[in-house]
Amino acid sequence: MHFVTPLVFPSGLSACGPGECRGGAVTIGAGAHTRDLLGKAHAQEPPVLAVTGECPTVGVAGGLVQGVGHGPLTTLRGFVVDNALSFDFITANGKYVAANADSNPNLLWVLKGGGPSTSAAVLTATF
């Protein structure tokens, strides 16, 4: 695992999007790779299902989630970006911003569809 790559499974947070709740959530720091996420998810009690891509060395919080994120569970759970709940990021002018459904929802929408690194430097993603 890389430095500065927190992987936290917060209790009481549900991945609820339009429609139904799909279960728990995970907050992933920039730099965490798919293998890091899947290893930690499997180590949870009970093991947690994480919607990711297949390549073990792709960064989840940046390129994967912001680049739509297609993987083996896409047909069952949607693209990785469909499951994104929030992002913490730094703007081009150095401002720290949190975006979710309640705070800066327009920026959440941009980060969920603008492509990786086009709008900001993502620090964490929760999905």
Contact map, one row per residue, 1 for C-alpha under 8 A:
1110100000000000000000000000000110010000000000000000000000000000000000000000000000000000000000000000000000000000000000000000000
1111100000000000000000000000001100000000000000000000000000000000000000000000000000000000000000000000000000000000000000000000000
1111100000000000000000000000001000000000000000000000000000000000000000000000000000000000000000000000000000000000000000000000000
0111110000000000000000000000111000000000000000000000000000000000000000000000000000000000000000000000000000000000000000000000000
1111111000000000000000000001111100000000000000000000000000000000000000000000000000000000000000000000000000000000000000000000000
0001111100000000000000000011100100000000000000000000000000000000000000000000000000000000000000000000000000000000000000000000000
0000111110000000000000000111100100001001000000000000000000000000000000000000000000000000000000000000000000000000000000000000000
0000011111000000000000000111000000000000000000000000000000000000000000000000000000000000000000000000000000000000000000000000000
0000001111100000000000011110000000000000000000000000000000000000000000000000000000000000000000000000000000000000000000000000000
0000000111111000000000011110000000000000000000000000000000000000000000000000000000000000000000000000000000000000000000000000000
0000000011111000000000010000000000000000000000000000000000000000000000000000000000000000000000000000000000000000000000000000000
0000000001111100000000010000000000000000000000000000000000000000000000000000000000000000000000000000000000000000000000000000000
0000000001111110000000011000000000000000000000000000000000000000000000000000000000000000000000000000000000000000000000000000000
0000000000011111000011111000000000000000000000000000000000000000000000000000000000000000000000000000000000000000000000000000000
0000000000001111100011111000000000000000000000000000000000000000000000000000000000101000000000000000000000000000000000000000001
0000000000000111111111100000000000000000000000000000000000000000000000000000000000001000000000000000000000000000000000000000000
0000000000000011111110000000000000000000000000000000000000000000000000000000000000101000000000000000000000000000000000000000000
0000000000000001111100000000000000000000000000000000000000000000000000000000000000000000000000000000000000000000000000000000000
0000000000000001111110000000000000000000000000000000000000000000000000000000000000000000000000000000000000000000000000000000000
0000000000000001111111000000000000000000000000000000000000000000000000000000000000000000000000000000000000000000000000000000000
0000000000000111101111100000000000000000000000000000000000000000000000000000000000000000000000000000000000000000000000000000000
0000000000000111000111110000000000000000000000000000000000000000000000000000000000000000000000000000000000000000000000000000000
0000000000000111000011111000000000000000000000000000000000000000000000000000000000000000000000000000000000000000000000000000000
0000000011111110000001111100000000000000000000000000000000000000000000000000000000000000000000000000000000000000000000000000000
0000000011001110000000111110000000000000000000000000000000000000000000000000000000000000000000000000000000000000000000000000011
0000001111000000000000011111000000000000000000000000000000000000000000000000000000000000000000000000000000000000000000000000011
0000011111000000000000001111100000000000000000000000000000000000000000000000000000000000000000000000000000000000000000000001111
0000111100000000000000000111110100001000000000000000000000011000000000000000000000000000000000000000000000000000000000000001110
0001111000000000000000000011111100000000000000000000000000001000000000000000000000000000000000000000000000000000000000000011100
0001100000000000000000000001111100000000000000000000000000111100000000000000000000000000000000000000000000000000000000000111100
0111100000000000000000000000111110000000000000000000000000111100000000000000000000000000000000000000000000000000000000000000000
1100111000000000000000000001111111011000000000000000000000111000000000000000000000000000000000000000000000000000000000000000000
1000000000000000000000000000001111111000000000000000000111110000000000000000000000000000000000000000000000000000000000000000000
0000000000000000000000000000000111111100000000000001111111110000000000000000000000000000000000000000000000000000000000000000000
0000000000000000000000000000000011111110000000000000000110000000000000000000000000000000000000000000000000000000000000000000000
1000000000000000000000000000000111111111000000000000000000000000000000000000000000000000000000000000000000000000000000000000000
0000001000000000000000000001000111111111100000000100000000000000000000000000000000000000000000000000000000000000000000000000000
0000000000000000000000000000000001111111110000000100000000000000000000000000000000000000000000000000000000000000000000000000000
0000000000000000000000000000000000111111111000000000000000000000000000000000000000000000000000000000000000000000000000000000000
0000001000000000000000000000000000011111111100000000000000000000000000000000000000000000000000000000000000000000000000000000000
0000000000000000000000000000000000001111111100111100000000000000000000000000000000000000000000000000000000000000000000000000000
0000000000000000000000000000000000000111111101111000000000000000000000000000000000000000000000000000000000000000000000000000000
0000000000000000000000000000000000000011111111110000000000000000000000000000000000000000000000000000000000000000000000000000000
0000000000000000000000000000000000000001111111110000000000000000000000000000000000000000000000000000000000000000000000000000000
0000000000000000000000000000000000000000001111110000000000000000000000000000000000000000000000000000000000000000000000000000000
0000000000000000000000000000000000000000011111110000000000000000000000000000000000000000000000000000000000000000000000000000000
0000000000000000000000000000000000000000111111111000000000000000000000000000000000000000000000000000000000000000000000000000000
0000000000000000000000000000000000000000111111111100000000000000000000000000000000000000000000000000000000000000000000000000000
0000000000000000000000000000000000000000110000111110000000000000000000000000000000000000000000000000000000000000000000000000000
0000000000000000000000000000000000001100100000011111000000000000000000000000000000000000000000000000000000000000000000000000000
0000000000000000000000000000000000000000000000001111100000000000000000101100101100000000000000000000000000000000000000000000000
0000000000000000000000000000000001000000000000000111110000010001000011111000000100000000000000000000000000000000000000000000000
0000000000000000000000000000000001000000000000000011111100000001000011110000000100000000000000000000000000000000000000000000000
0000000000000000000000000000000001000000000000000001111100000000000000110000000000000000000000000000000000000000000000000000000
0000000000000000000000000000000001000000000000000000111111000000000000000000000000000000000000000000000000000000000000000000000
0000000000000000000000000000000011100000000000000000111111000000000000000000000000000000000000000000000000000000000000000000000
0000000000000000000000000000000011100000000000000000001111100000000000000000000000000000000000000000000000000000000000000000000
0000000000000000000000000000000011000000000000000000001111110011000000000000000000000000000000000000000000000000000000000000000
0000000000000000000000000000011111000000000000000000000011111111000000000000000000000000000000000000000000000000000000000000000
0000000000000000000000000001011111000000000000000001000001111111100000000000000000000000000000000000000000000000000000000000000
0000000000000000000000000001111100000000000000000000000000111111110000000000000000000000000000000000000000000000000000000111100
0000000000000000000000000000011000000000000000000000000000111111111000000000000000000000000000000000000000000000000110000100000
0000000000000000000000000000000000000000000000000000000001111111111000000000000000000000000000000000000000000000001110000000000
0000000000000000000000000000000000000000000000000001100001111111111110000000000100000000000000000000000000000000000100000000000
0000000000000000000000000000000000000000000000000000000000011111111110000000000110010000000000000000000000000001000000000000000
0000000000000000000000000000000000000000000000000000000000001111111110000000000010000000000000000000000000000011111100000000000
0000000000000000000000000000000000000000000000000000000000000111111110000000000010000000000000000000000000000000111100000000000
0000000000000000000000000000000000000000000000000000000000000001111111000000001111000000000000000000000000000001101000000000000
0000000000000000000000000000000000000000000000000001100000000001111111100000001110000000000000000000000000000000000000000000000
0000000000000000000000000000000000000000000000000001100000000000000111110100001100000000000000000000000000000000000000000000000
0000000000000000000000000000000000000000000000000011110000000000000011111100001100000000000000000000000000000000000000000000000
0000000000000000000000000000000000000000000000000001110000000000000001111110000000000000000000000000000000000000000000000000000
0000000000000000000000000000000000000000000000000011000000000000000000111111111000000000000000000000000000000000000000000000000
0000000000000000000000000000000000000000000000000010000000000000000001111111111100000000000000000000000000000000000000000000000
0000000000000000000000000000000000000000000000000000000000000000000000011111110000000000000000000000000000000000000000000000000
0000000000000000000000000000000000000000000000000000000000000000000000001111110000000000000000000000000000000000000000000000000
0000000000000000000000000000000000000000000000000010000000000000000000001111111000000000000000000000000000000000000000000000000
0000000000000000000000000000000000000000000000000000000000000000000000001111111101100000000000000000000000000000000000000000000
0000000000000000000000000000000000000000000000000010000000000000000111101100111111100000000000000000000000000000000000000000000
0000000000000000000000000000000000000000000000000011100000000001100111100100011111110000000000000000000000000000000000000000000
0000000000000000000000000000000000000000000000000000000000000000111110000000001111110000000000000000000000000001100000000000000
0000000000000000000000000000000000000000000000000000000000000000000100000000011111110000000000000000000000000001000000000000000
0000000000000010100000000000000000000000000000000000000000000000000000000000011111111000000000000000000000000000000000000000001
0000000000000000000000000000000000000000000000000000000000000000100000000000000111111110000000000000000000000001000000000000111
0000000000000011100000000000000000000000000000000000000000000000000000000000000000111110000000000001100000000000000000000000111
0000000000000000000000000000000000000000000000000000000000000000000000000000000000011111000000000111100000010000000000000000111
0000000000000000000000000000000000000000000000000000000000000000000000000000000000011111100000000111000000010010000000000111110
0000000000000000000000000000000000000000000000000000000000000000000000000000000000000111110000011110000000000000000000000111100
0000000000000000000000000000000000000000000000000000000000000000000000000000000000000011111000011100000000000000000000011111000
0000000000000000000000000000000000000000000000000000000000000000000000000000000000000001111111111000000000000000000000011110000
0000000000000000000000000000000000000000000000000000000000000000000000000000000000000000111111111000000000000000000000111000000
0000000000000000000000000000000000000000000000000000000000000000000000000000000000000000011111100000000000000000000000111000000
0000000000000000000000000000000000000000000000000000000000000000000000000000000000000000011111100000000000000000000000000000000
0000000000000000000000000000000000000000000000000000000000000000000000000000000000000000011111110000000000000000000000000000000
0000000000000000000000000000000000000000000000000000000000000000000000000000000000000000011111111000000000000000000000000000000
0000000000000000000000000000000000000000000000000000000000000000000000000000000000000001111001111100000000000000000000000000000
0000000000000000000000000000000000000000000000000000000000000000000000000000000000000001111000111110000000000000000000000000000
0000000000000000000000000000000000000000000000000000000000000000000000000000000000000111100000011111001100000000000000000000000
0000000000000000000000000000000000000000000000000000000000000000000000000000000000000111000000001111111110110000000000000000000
0000000000000000000000000000000000000000000000000000000000000000000000000000000000001110000000000111111110110000000000000000000
0000000000000000000000000000000000000000000000000000000000000000000000000000000000001100000000000011111110010000000000000000000
0000000000000000000000000000000000000000000000000000000000000000000000000000000000000000000000000011111110000000000000000000000
0000000000000000000000000000000000000000000000000000000000000000000000000000000000000000000000000111111110000000000000000000000
0000000000000000000000000000000000000000000000000000000000000000000000000000000000000000000000000111111111110000000000000000000
0000000000000000000000000000000000000000000000000000000000000000000000000000000000000000000000000011111111111000000000000000000
0000000000000000000000000000000000000000000000000000000000000000000000000000000000000000000000000000000111111100000000000000000
0000000000000000000000000000000000000000000000000000000000000000000000000000000000000000000000000011000111111110000000000000000
0000000000000000000000000000000000000000000000000000000000000000000000000000000000000110000000000011100111111111000000000000000
0000000000000000000000000000000000000000000000000000000000000000000000000000000000000000000000000000000011111111100000000000000
0000000000000000000000000000000000000000000000000000000000000000000000000000000000000000000000000000000001111111110000100000000
0000000000000000000000000000000000000000000000000000000000000000010000000000000000000010000000000000000000111111111100100000000
0000000000000000000000000000000000000000000000000000000000000000110100000000000011010000000000000000000000011111111000000000000
0000000000000000000000000000000000000000000000000000000000000000011100000000000010000000000000000000000000001111111000000000000
0000000000000000000000000000000000000000000000000000000000000000011000000000000000000000000000000000000000000111111101100000000
0000000000000000000000000000000000000000000000000000000000000010011100000000000000000000000000000000000000000011111111000000000
0000000000000000000000000000000000000000000000000000000000000111011000000000000000000000000000000000000000000010011111100000000
0000000000000000000000000000000000000000000000000000000000000110000000000000000000000000000000000000000000000000001111111100000
0000000000000000000000000000000000000000000000000000000000000000000000000000000000000000000000000000000000000000011111110000000
0000000000000000000000000000000000000000000000000000000000000000000000000000000000000000001100000000000000000110010111111000000
0000000000000000000000000000000000000000000000000000000000000000000000000000000000000000111100000000000000000000000011111100000
0000000000000000000000000000000000000000000000000000000000000000000000000000000000000000111100000000000000000000000010111110000
0000000000000000000000000000010000000000000000000000000000001100000000000000000000000011110000000000000000000000000010011111100
0000000000000000000000000000110000000000000000000000000000001000000000000000000000000011110000000000000000000000000000001111100
0000000000000000000000000011110000000000000000000000000000001000000000000000000000000011100000000000000000000000000000000111110
0000000000000000000000000011110000000000000000000000000000001000000000000000000000011111000000000000000000000000000000000111111
0000000000000000000000001111000000000000000000000000000000000000000000000000000000011110000000000000000000000000000000000001111
0000000000000010000000001110000000000000000000000000000000000000000000000000000000111100000000000000000000000000000000000000111
